[in-house]
């Protein structure tokens, strides 16, 4: 038993090391996209913090979702965040499964380049939208009488730049249309739907996002319009961007490794292998050859050479 565990642990460690070396090469080529996407996450948080200074609490607007869905209340508002955390963490773990799993379809670096592109596009539209019109927040800490509903004028620029993380993110007001939680949830689930391999898990993921949508409204964190706009905006953005971005190599086909950059030694070995098999690197020489009397004849001349002999 211990021998089996040791052998499997050795295989797992080798798999992790091999995948790490591959992902490092990809990260070296795509680090600018990853860094740009991460920086924009801060910019998005900074914009949400800024609109809080403009927020003016007022009566909660009439909302169909508030009428249809019972209010969870402050003591059960954590349910919505718990569901979102499950979606968020599950997706992150899935993107790193190539380091541990034998069957793999994606590259971690490349999938995150794609996801961050989707997020940046959706969040840009979101910033434009919630700065265009500020609605009175329906959340409990954004209502009239709450000390957190309005922010005092900042004493210095550093107070704005630090965005009072994480309290400033959790208790923000004014960044309503459209829901940031729905942006992340829909982008993650759409990506998993395309590149995931388990149909049942995909169905469960979509069901979870629908549940998340209802919980956001029931917990009064957003108006129904914030969730509805997110559903069609995010799906349309991902649909069109997905067609513009280069398709990811499918590792399950076995040919994806050819899309990765080869080292100099690897290219030399590949050329030597071609020469040993009677083929040069030129495409014109990729024809079958026949060896006759110690000489290599091309397919077109092989029959004439045999007849002449």
MARVO-93493 format. One record per atom (N, C-alpha, C): residue in one letter; x, y, z. Coordinates in steps of 0.02 Angstrom, whole numbers, plus 50000, padded with zeros to 5 digits. Layout:
REM residues N
AXYZ
...
END
This chain:
REM residues 309
X500414994050000
X500005000050000
X500435006350000
X500945006350044
X501385012150048
X501775013049983
X501945007349950
X502305007749886
X501865010949833
X501225009249833
X500755012249784
X500675019649796
X500605021549860
X500525028649876
X501155032549855
X501735029549869
X502365032949850
X502435033749775
X502215028649737
X502255029049664
X501785034249636
X501165034449664
X500685039349640
X500895046349660
X501195047149719
X501435053749740
X501995056149694
X502425051549674
X502965053249628
X502695055449560
X502185051949536
X501865053849472
X501545060749477
X501205062049534
X500875068449543
X501385074149545
X501945072949581
X502465078149585
X502765079449516
X502875074249478
X503145075149410
X502655078949367
X502005077349374
X501495080749335
X501475088249353
X501525089849417
X501515096749439
X502125100549412
X502705097449414
X503315100749389
X503275101949314
X503025096949277
X502975097649205
X502485103149187
X501915103249221
X501405108349207
X501655115349226
X502035115649281
X502295122149303
X502775125049252
X503215120849225
X503685123249175
X503325125649112
X502795122249093
X502405124249035
X502045130849047
X501735131549106
X501365137649121
X501835143649130
X502445142449154
X502925147949160
X503095150849092
X503185146349043
X503315148648974
X502735152948949
X502125150648960
X501535154348938
X501465160948976
X501625160849040
X501585166949080
X502095172149056
X502685169749035
X503185174249008
X502965177748945
X502535174448907
X502285177348845
X501665181648855
X501275180248908
X500625183548916
X500565187448981
X501125188849015
X501085192149080
X500785199149076
X500865202449019
X500595209149012
X499825209149015
X499535203948984
X498795203448985
X498545201849055
X498895197349090
X498705195649158
X498765201649204
X499335205149199
X499445210949242
X498945216449227
X498815217749164
X498325222849145
X497635221349171
X497435214949168
X496775212949193
X496725213749269
X497265212149305
X497265212749378
X497265220149398
X497645224249363
X497645231449378
X496955234449368
X496605232049316
X495935234749303
X495455232649359
X495575227149392
X495145225349449
X495185230649503
X495795233249513
X495875238649561
X495525245049537
X495585246449472
X495265252449444
X494505251949452
X494235245949441
X493525244949450
X493315246049522
X493715243549569
X493575244749640
X493625252049658
X494105255449628
X494195262649640
X493595266649614
X493345264649556
X492765268049527
X492145266949571
X492065260749596
X491495259349640
X491545263249705
X492155264149729
X492245268149790
X492085275449776
X492285277849718
X492165284749700
X491425286549695
X491035281949667
X490315283349659
X489955283349726
X490265280149776
X489965280249843
X489955287349871
X490455291449854
X490465298349876
X489885302349846
X489635300149789
X489085303549755
X488395300949776
X488395295449812
X487755292149829
X487345296449878
X486705296849863
X486235300349906
X485665295549924
X485605293649987
X485085288850005
X484385291849996
X483925287549982
X483235289749972
X482765283849979
X482125284949968
X481635279549971
X481805274049921
X481715267749941
X481845262149896
X481355262349837
X481615261449778
X481205261849718
X480735255849712
X480175256949677
X479715251449666
X480045246249622
X479995239949642
X480365234649608
X479945228249606
X479895225249547
X479495219149540
X479795213349579
X480465212849579
X480785207349616
X480675207949690
X480665214149717
X480535215149788
X479825213049805
X479375213949757
X478675212149768
X478565204549768
X478945201149723
X478845193949714
X479255189749763
X479865192049779
X480305188049821
X480295190549893
X480205186049941
X480215188150012
X480905190650032
X480925195550074
X481555198550096
X481915193950145
X482545192650132
X482925188250177
X483055191450244
X483175197950244
X483345201350307
X484095201650317
X484305206050362
X485015207050374
X485345200950404
X484985197250444
X485295191450478
X485405185650430
X485085185650371
X485175180250322
X485465182750256
X485715188850256
X486005191650194
X486645187950174
X486945184450222
X487575180850208
X487475175050159
X486845172750151
X486725167050106
X486925168650035
X486765174650012
X486945176749944
X487705176749935
X488065179549984
X488795179849980
X489105172849983
X488795168450020
X489055161550025
X489005158049958
X488435158749924
X488355155749858
X488855158649808
X488945165249810
X489425168449766
X490135165949780
X490305165249843
X490975162849861
X491095155749835
X490575151649837
X490635144749811
X490785144949735
X490415149149699
X490525149749627
X491235152249613
X491435157449649
X492085160549638
X492665155749652
X492655152549710
X493205148149729
X493205141749687
X492625139249670
X492595133149629
X492895134349560
X492765140149532
X493045141749466
X493805142449470
X494055145749521
X494775146549528
X495115139749534
X494835135349575
X495115128649582
X495105124849516
X494565125549479
X494515122049414
X495045124449366
X495195130949365
X495695133449317
X496395130849333
X496505128549394
X497165125849412
X497175118249411
X496645115149387
X496635107749386
X497155104649340
X497395108149287
X497915104949246
X498555103149284
X498675106349341
X499275104849380
X499215098049415
X498615095549424
X498515089549463
X498175083849425
X497785085549375
X497365080649340
X497735077549281
X497595071249267
X497885068049208
X497545070449144
X496885070849146
X496515073249088
X496435080749094
X496685084449047
X496675091749049
X496505094448980
X496125099848979
X495895102748916
X496135109848907
X496345113148961
X496515120248958
X497215121448984
X497475127448970
X498075130049003
X497855135549051
X498105135349112
X497875140049163
X497995147249143
X498585148749118
X498745155649100
X498295158149043
X498195154048994
X497795156048936
X497065156948954
X496805152748998
X496095153349016
X495985159749057
X496485161649098
X496405167749137
X496495173949094
X496895173549042
X496935179148994
X496245180448963
X495915175148947
X495245175648916
X494735178248966
X494745175549026
X494265177549077
X494355184949096
X494975187149104
X495105194149121
X494885198849066
X494955196749003
X494715200848948
X493965201748952
X493595196348967
X492875196848976
X492695201549034
X493045200749089
X492895204749149
X493025212149136
X493585213749104
X493755220749091
X493235224049046
X493015220548994
X492515223348949
X491855224648986
X491635219749025
X490995220549062
X491045225849116
X491605226049151
X491675230949205
X491735238049178
X492025238849118
X492055245449087
X491345248049073
X490925243749046
X490225245649035
X489865247149100
X490035243249151
X489715244349216
X489905251149246
X490535252949241
X490755259449268
X490395265149233
X490355264649166
X490005269849128
X489285270349150
X488975264649162
X488265264449179
X488115267449248
X488485265149299
X488295267549366
X488535274749380
X488985277349339
X489155284449345
X488665288849307
X488305285849259
X487825289749220
X487235291849263
X486975287249303
X486405288649347
X486515285149414
X486475288949469
X486545286049535
X485855284949565
X485705278649580
X485065276949611
X485155276049686
X484635277449725
X484685276149798
X484745268649811
X485255266749848
X485405259749859
X484865256249900
X484675250049880
X484165246449919
X484455242449977
X485125241749979
X485435237950033
X485335241450100
X485375237650153
X485205240350219
X485685245850240
X486315245250225
X486795250350246
X486785256450199
X486385256150145
X486335261750098
X485695265750106
X485275263850153
X484635267150161
X484685273250206
X484165277350204
X484155283350245
X484215281550319
X484635285350354
X484735284050425
X485365280150440
X485645276750390
X486255272850400
X486865277350396
X487345276350441
X487955280350440
X488395278850380
X488295273050349
X488715271050293
X488415273150226
X487815276050227
X487485277650164
X487845283250127
X488145287850163
X488515293350131
X489225293650160
X489695294750117
X490395295350138
X490575302650148
X490935304250202
X491165311150211
X491705312750159
X491805319050148
X492315321250101
X492995318550122
X493365315450077
X494015312550096
X494525317950117
X494925316250167
X495425321050191
X496015321650143
X496175316150108
X496735316250061
X496625311050007
X497035311449955
X496955306949898
X497115299749917
X497555298849967
X497735292049988
X497125288350015
X496685291850049
X496085288750076
X495645285950021
X495635289349964
X495245286949907
X495595281149873
X496245281649864
X496615276449828
X496635269849866
X496615270049932
X496635263849971
X495955260349973
X495425263949953
X494735261549948
X494485257850011
X494835258950067
X494625256050131
X494485248550126
X494945244950094
X494845237850081
X494925233950147
X494515228850162
X493955226450120
X493275229550138
X493265233650191
X492625236450214
X492305240850160
X492715244650124
X492455248950072
X492145245150015
X492385238950004
X492105234849950
X491455231549973
X491445229250035
X490855225650060
X490275230250074
X490415236550092
X489885241150111
X489855247150064
X489915245849999
X489865251149950
X489135252649934
X489025258649907
X488355260849887
X488415264749821
X487895264249781
X487865268249720
X488075264549657
X488475259249663
X488695255449604
X488195249849591
X487635251649562
X487075246949557
X487025243749488
X486895247849436
X486785245049369
X487465244249335
X487675238249322
X487335232049338
X487745228049387
X487495222549412
X487795218949469
X488485216149453
X488965217849496
X489645215249488
X489675207749505
X489275205649554
X489245198549571
X489025194449511
X488545197049473
X488295193449415
X488815193449358
X489215198649353
X489745198749302
X490225192949314
X490485192349375
X490945186949390
X490615180149382
X490015179449408
X489675172949406
X489545170649334
X489295175149292
X489125173349223
X489755172049181
X490265176149190
X490885175149153
X491195168349172
X491205166949236
X491495160549259
X491105154549233
X490445154849239
X490035149149219
X490035148249143
X490025153749106
X490055153149032
X490725150149010
X491255152049043
X491915149349026
X491945141949043
X491685140049101
X491685133049119
X491225129049073
X490675132049051
X490225128549006
X490565126848940
X491005131248918
X491355130048854
X491935125248861
X492315125848914
X492935121948920
X492895116348971
X492365116049010
X492285110549057
X492115104049022
X492175098549057
X492075091949026
X491495088049056
X491215090349111
X490675086649145
X490015090149134
X489565087049097
X488925090049080
X488505091249142
X488495086449188
X488085087249248
X488315093149289
X488975094049295
X489235099749334
X489055106349300
X489055106349233
X488855112449197
X488135114349212
X487695109349213
X486995110649229
X486925113349301
X487295110449346
X487285112749416
X487545119949421
X488055121549381
X488345128349383
X487835133549360
X487475132049306
X486965136749283
X486395137449333
X486205131849364
X485685132149415
X485905136349474
X486545135949491
X486805139849546
X486795147349530
X486945149149468
X486935156149448
X486225158949450
X485735154949428
X485045157149432
X484845158249505
X485045153549548
X484915154349620
X485245160549648
X485865161749626
X486225167649647
X485855174049627
X485575174149567
X485195179949544
X484605181449590
X484235176349608
X483655177149652
X483865179349722
X484415176649746
X484645178349813
X484885185549818
X485195188049764
X485425195049763
X484835199749772
X484285198249737
X483685202449742
X483355201449810
X483315195249833
X482985193849897
X483355196949956
X484015197449950
X484405200550003
X484435208149997
X484105210849945
X484055218049933
X484735221349921
X485195217649892
X485845220549876
X485815224349810
X485355222449767
X485265225749703
X484525225949686
X484355230649642
X483695230449612
X483665224949560
X483075222949541
X482995217649491
X483305219749425
X483245226149407
X483525228449344
X484275227449341
X484615227949397
X485345226949398
X485525219749378
X485125215049399
X485245208049384
X485035206449312
X484465209149291
X484215207849223
X484705210649171
X484925216749181
X485405219849134
X486055215849132
X486265213449189
X486875209349190
X486805203049149
X486225199849152
X486115193649116
X486205194549040
X485905199649011
X485975200148939
X486615203948919
X486865208548960
X487475212248942
X488085207648943
X488165204048998
X488755199649004
X488745194248951
X488175191248940
X488135185948890
X488285188548820
X488045194548803
X488195197348738
X488925199248731
X489215202148783
X489925204048781
X490365197848772
X490225192748811
X490625186648806
X490535183348738
X489925183448713
X489785180348648
X490185183648592
X490205190248590
X490555193748537
X491315193648547
X491545194448609
X492265194248622
X492545187348608
X492155182248624
X492385175448614
X492535174048541
X492165177248496
X492285176348425
X492895180248401
X493065185648436
X493625189848416
X494295187148442
X494275184248501
X494895181748532
X495115175248499
X495775174148495
X496025167848467
X495795161948510
X495605156448477
X495355150648513
X495925147248551
X495755144648609
X496255141148650
X496405134348620
X497035132148626
X497205125348603
X496865120148646
X496615114948615
X496275109548650
X496785104148668
X496945103648732
X497465098948753
X497245091748749
X496595090548749
X496345083748746
X496475080448679
X496615084548626
X496725081748560
X497425078948552
X497885081248596
X498565078748592
X499005082748545
X498715087348506
X499105091348459
X499235098348485
X498975099848544
X499045106648571
X499755108348588
X500165103248603
X500855104648623
X501245107848567
X501025106848505
X501375109848449
X501265117448446
X500755119948481
X500635127048481
X501055130748532
X501385126948576
X501815130048625
X502505131348596
X502865136548619
X503525137948592
X504015132348609
X504415130448561
X504905125248571
X505585128248585
X505955125048629
X506635127448642
X507085125748584
X507685128648585
X508165127448530
X508365120148527
X508485117148584
X508685110048585
X508125105648559
X507505107448576
X506935103348553
X506875103848477
X506975109848449
X506925110648377
X507475106748341
X508075106748370
X508635103048339
X508495095648338
X508235093048395
X508065085948399
X507515084148349
X507025088748341
X506485087448294
X506755087248222
X507215091748205
X507505091848138
X507915085448126
X508305083448176
X508695077248169
X508245071248160
X507685071248196
X507205065748190
X506925065348120
X506785071248090
X506525071448022
X507045068947973
X507675070947983
X508205068847937
X508325061347941
X508295058548002
X508395051348010
X507845047347977
X507255050347971
X506695046947939
X506645048547864
X507155051847839
X507155053147767
X506775059247747
X506595063647795
X506215069747780
X506605075747805
X506645080947765
X506945087147787
X506405091547815
X506595097547836
X506105102047865
X505675105447812
X505855104747747
X505465108047695
X504825104147680
X504295107747667
X503655104447654
X503675100547590
X504105102347543
X504135098747479
X504425091847487
X504775090647544
X505085084147554
X504665079647599
X504045081447612
X503615077247654
X503265071847614
X503615068847566
X503325063547525
X503625056847545
X503245051647543
X503515045047560
X504095043147513
X504605040047540
X505185038047500
X505305030547507
X505605027747457
X505745020547455
X506485019547446
X506775014947485
X507485013647481
X507615007747433
X508045008947380
X508195003847329
X508945003647319
X509224997647330
X509944996747320
X510365001847358
X510165003147419
X510545007647461
X510415014947446
X509965016547398
X509805023547382
X509065024847397
X508915031047415
X508225032947430
X507915035947369
X507385032747345
X507015035247287
X506355038147309
X506145043647278
X505495046547295
X504935042347267
X504335043447292
X503775039147275
X503645039247199
X503735045047167
X503595045447095
X504085041447054
X504695040547077
X505215037047039
X505335029947063
X504995028047116
X505125021447145
X504915015947097
X504315016647065
X504075011347021
X504525010746959
X504745016446931
X505195016246872
X505855013046890
X506095014446949
X506735011546968
X506695004046977
X506115001847004
X506024994547014
X505964991046947
X505574994046900
X505494991046834
X506154990846795
X506544996346803
X507174996546768
X507664991446794
X507594989746859
X508024984646887
X507834977846862
END
